[in-house]
Amino acid sequence: MQLEAAHSVEITKLVEYVDKKEDPLIQVLRTHQHNTNSAVLETARCLKREVQRETRKMKDSIAEKTKERWHGKRMHGQLPRNLDEKLVDTEQSYRWLKSGDIKGETESTIVEAQNQAISTNYFKNKILKEETESKCRLCKQY
């Protein structure tokens, strides 16, 4: 299987080389290929499309697995679960992130708030298991 994949990759690279190279001999090869309707380069082109399709499938699979792991996190998975339940407007929720006109520290704080992971005394005590009082720093209440 790995040998076939390596072969496919090399054939794909060869096709790209032949299609893009401006060398006079390669141009003769391209002209000959077009005149004789060569099956070799056409097969290679089909193979290239197949490799690209498989690569897209793999990327989609990896993205889906990453999303599933994110959803599975008890705390940090709250935002994606809420987005899936249509409790919030996804476009509006990410508009601030797409604009890119805020500092990294501000972005980090907003993401912490969305994940309900702001570093409060309660969070430090219950989640991070630090030896701190879990009362509010401001009102001294639980």
C-alpha positions as a Markdown table, in Angstrom:
| # | Residue | x | y | z |
|---|---|---|---|---|
| 1 | Met | 0.0 | 0.0 | 0.0 |
| 2 | Gln | 2.8 | 2.5 | 0.9 |
| 3 | Leu | 4.6 | 1.5 | -2.3 |
| 4 | Glu | 1.6 | 2.4 | -4.3 |
| 5 | Ala | 1.1 | 5.7 | -2.5 |
| 6 | Ala | 4.8 | 6.6 | -3.1 |
| 7 | His | 4.4 | 5.6 | -6.8 |
| 8 | Ser | 1.3 | 7.8 | -7.1 |
| 9 | Val | 3.1 | 10.8 | -5.5 |
| 10 | Glu | 6.1 | 10.5 | -7.8 |
| 11 | Ile | 3.9 | 10.2 | -10.9 |
| 12 | Thr | 1.9 | 13.3 | -9.8 |
| 13 | Lys | 5.2 | 15.2 | -9.3 |
| 14 | Leu | 6.3 | 14.2 | -12.8 |
| 15 | Val | 3.1 | 15.4 | -14.4 |
| 16 | Glu | 3.4 | 18.8 | -12.6 |
| 17 | Tyr | 7.0 | 19.0 | -13.7 |
| 18 | Val | 6.2 | 18.3 | -17.3 |
| 19 | Asp | 3.2 | 20.7 | -17.3 |
| 20 | Lys | 5.1 | 23.6 | -15.8 |
| 21 | Lys | 8.6 | 23.3 | -17.2 |
| 22 | Glu | 9.6 | 25.6 | -20.1 |
| 23 | Asp | 12.6 | 23.6 | -21.2 |
| 24 | Pro | 12.6 | 23.1 | -25.1 |
| 25 | Leu | 12.8 | 19.3 | -24.8 |
| 26 | Ile | 9.9 | 19.2 | -22.3 |
| 27 | Gln | 7.9 | 21.4 | -24.7 |
| 28 | Val | 8.6 | 18.8 | -27.4 |
| 29 | Leu | 7.4 | 16.1 | -25.1 |
| 30 | Arg | 4.2 | 18.0 | -24.3 |
| 31 | Thr | 3.6 | 18.6 | -28.1 |
| 32 | His | 4.2 | 14.9 | -28.8 |
| 33 | Gln | 1.9 | 14.0 | -26.0 |
| 34 | His | -0.9 | 16.2 | -27.3 |
| 35 | Asn | -0.4 | 15.0 | -30.9 |
| 36 | Thr | -0.4 | 11.3 | -30.0 |
| 37 | Asn | -2.9 | 11.5 | -27.2 |
| 38 | Ser | -0.5 | 9.7 | -25.0 |
| 39 | Ala | -2.1 | 7.6 | -22.3 |
| 40 | Val | 0.8 | 7.8 | -19.9 |
| 41 | Leu | 0.4 | 11.5 | -19.0 |
| 42 | Glu | -3.3 | 11.3 | -19.1 |
| 43 | Thr | -3.2 | 8.4 | -16.6 |
| 44 | Ala | -0.8 | 10.4 | -14.5 |
| 45 | Arg | -3.2 | 13.3 | -14.5 |
| 46 | Cys | -6.1 | 11.1 | -13.4 |
| 47 | Leu | -3.8 | 9.7 | -10.7 |
| 48 | Lys | -3.0 | 13.3 | -9.6 |
| 49 | Arg | -6.7 | 14.1 | -9.3 |
| 50 | Glu | -7.3 | 10.9 | -7.3 |
| 51 | Val | -4.4 | 11.8 | -4.9 |
| 52 | Gln | -5.8 | 15.3 | -4.4 |
| 53 | Arg | -9.3 | 13.8 | -3.7 |
| 54 | Glu | -7.8 | 11.4 | -1.1 |
| 55 | Thr | -5.8 | 14.2 | 0.5 |
| 56 | Arg | -8.9 | 16.3 | 0.9 |
| 57 | Lys | -10.7 | 13.3 | 2.5 |
| 58 | Met | -7.9 | 12.8 | 4.9 |
| 59 | Lys | -7.9 | 16.5 | 5.9 |
| 60 | Asp | -11.7 | 16.4 | 6.4 |
| 61 | Ser | -11.4 | 13.3 | 8.6 |
| 62 | Ile | -8.6 | 14.9 | 10.7 |
| 63 | Ala | -10.7 | 18.0 | 11.1 |
| 64 | Glu | -13.8 | 16.0 | 12.1 |
| 65 | Lys | -11.8 | 14.0 | 14.7 |
| 66 | Thr | -10.3 | 17.2 | 16.1 |
| 67 | Lys | -13.8 | 18.7 | 16.4 |
| 68 | Glu | -15.1 | 15.5 | 18.2 |
| 69 | Arg | -12.2 | 15.7 | 20.7 |
| 70 | Trp | -13.0 | 19.4 | 21.3 |
| 71 | His | -16.7 | 18.6 | 21.8 |
| 72 | Gly | -15.8 | 15.9 | 24.3 |
| 73 | Lys | -13.9 | 18.2 | 26.6 |
| 74 | Arg | -16.1 | 19.0 | 29.6 |
| 75 | Met | -15.2 | 22.6 | 30.0 |
| 76 | His | -13.6 | 23.7 | 26.7 |
| 77 | Gly | -16.3 | 21.9 | 24.7 |
| 78 | Gln | -19.1 | 24.1 | 26.0 |
| 79 | Leu | -18.7 | 26.6 | 23.2 |
| 80 | Pro | -18.8 | 24.2 | 20.2 |
| 81 | Arg | -21.7 | 22.3 | 21.8 |
| 82 | Asn | -23.7 | 25.5 | 22.2 |
| 83 | Leu | -22.9 | 26.5 | 18.7 |
| 84 | Asp | -24.2 | 23.1 | 17.5 |
| 85 | Glu | -27.4 | 23.6 | 19.5 |
| 86 | Lys | -28.0 | 26.9 | 17.7 |
| 87 | Leu | -28.2 | 28.8 | 20.9 |
| 88 | Val | -26.0 | 31.5 | 19.5 |
| 89 | Asp | -25.3 | 33.0 | 16.1 |
| 90 | Thr | -22.1 | 31.4 | 14.8 |
| 91 | Glu | -21.4 | 34.2 | 12.3 |
| 92 | Gln | -21.7 | 36.9 | 15.0 |
| 93 | Ser | -19.8 | 34.8 | 17.5 |
| 94 | Tyr | -16.7 | 34.7 | 15.3 |
| 95 | Arg | -16.9 | 38.1 | 13.6 |
| 96 | Trp | -14.6 | 39.7 | 16.1 |
| 97 | Leu | -12.1 | 36.9 | 15.5 |
| 98 | Lys | -12.1 | 37.3 | 11.8 |
| 99 | Ser | -11.6 | 41.1 | 11.8 |
| 100 | Gly | -8.2 | 40.7 | 13.4 |
| 101 | Asp | -8.1 | 44.1 | 14.9 |
| 102 | Ile | -7.7 | 43.2 | 18.6 |
| 103 | Lys | -4.6 | 42.3 | 20.6 |
| 104 | Gly | -3.7 | 38.7 | 21.3 |
| 105 | Glu | -4.2 | 39.2 | 25.0 |
| 106 | Thr | -7.8 | 40.5 | 24.4 |
| 107 | Glu | -8.5 | 37.6 | 22.1 |
| 108 | Ser | -7.3 | 35.2 | 24.7 |
| 109 | Thr | -9.5 | 36.7 | 27.4 |
| 110 | Ile | -12.6 | 36.6 | 25.1 |
| 111 | Val | -11.9 | 32.9 | 24.2 |
| 112 | Glu | -11.5 | 32.1 | 28.0 |
| 113 | Ala | -14.9 | 33.8 | 28.6 |
| 114 | Gln | -16.5 | 31.8 | 25.8 |
| 115 | Asn | -15.1 | 28.6 | 27.2 |
| 116 | Gln | -16.1 | 29.6 | 30.8 |
| 117 | Ala | -12.5 | 29.2 | 31.8 |
| 118 | Ile | -11.6 | 32.7 | 33.2 |
| 119 | Ser | -9.0 | 32.4 | 35.9 |
| 120 | Thr | -11.3 | 32.9 | 38.9 |
| 121 | Asn | -10.6 | 31.6 | 42.4 |
| 122 | Tyr | -13.3 | 29.0 | 41.9 |
| 123 | Phe | -11.6 | 27.9 | 38.6 |
| 124 | Lys | -8.2 | 27.7 | 40.2 |
| 125 | Asn | -9.5 | 25.7 | 43.2 |
| 126 | Lys | -11.9 | 23.3 | 41.5 |
| 127 | Ile | -10.4 | 22.8 | 38.0 |
| 128 | Leu | -6.7 | 23.5 | 38.4 |
| 129 | Lys | -6.7 | 22.0 | 41.9 |
| 130 | Glu | -4.7 | 24.8 | 43.4 |
| 131 | Glu | -4.7 | 25.5 | 47.1 |
| 132 | Thr | -6.7 | 28.7 | 47.0 |
| 133 | Glu | -9.9 | 29.9 | 48.5 |
| 134 | Ser | -12.7 | 29.5 | 46.1 |
| 135 | Lys | -14.6 | 32.6 | 47.2 |
| 136 | Cys | -15.0 | 35.6 | 45.0 |
| 137 | Arg | -12.2 | 38.0 | 45.3 |
| 138 | Leu | -14.6 | 41.0 | 45.1 |
| 139 | Cys | -17.5 | 40.1 | 47.3 |
| 140 | Lys | -16.0 | 37.2 | 49.4 |
| 141 | Gln | -19.0 | 35.0 | 48.6 |
| 142 | Tyr | -19.1 | 31.6 | 47.0 |
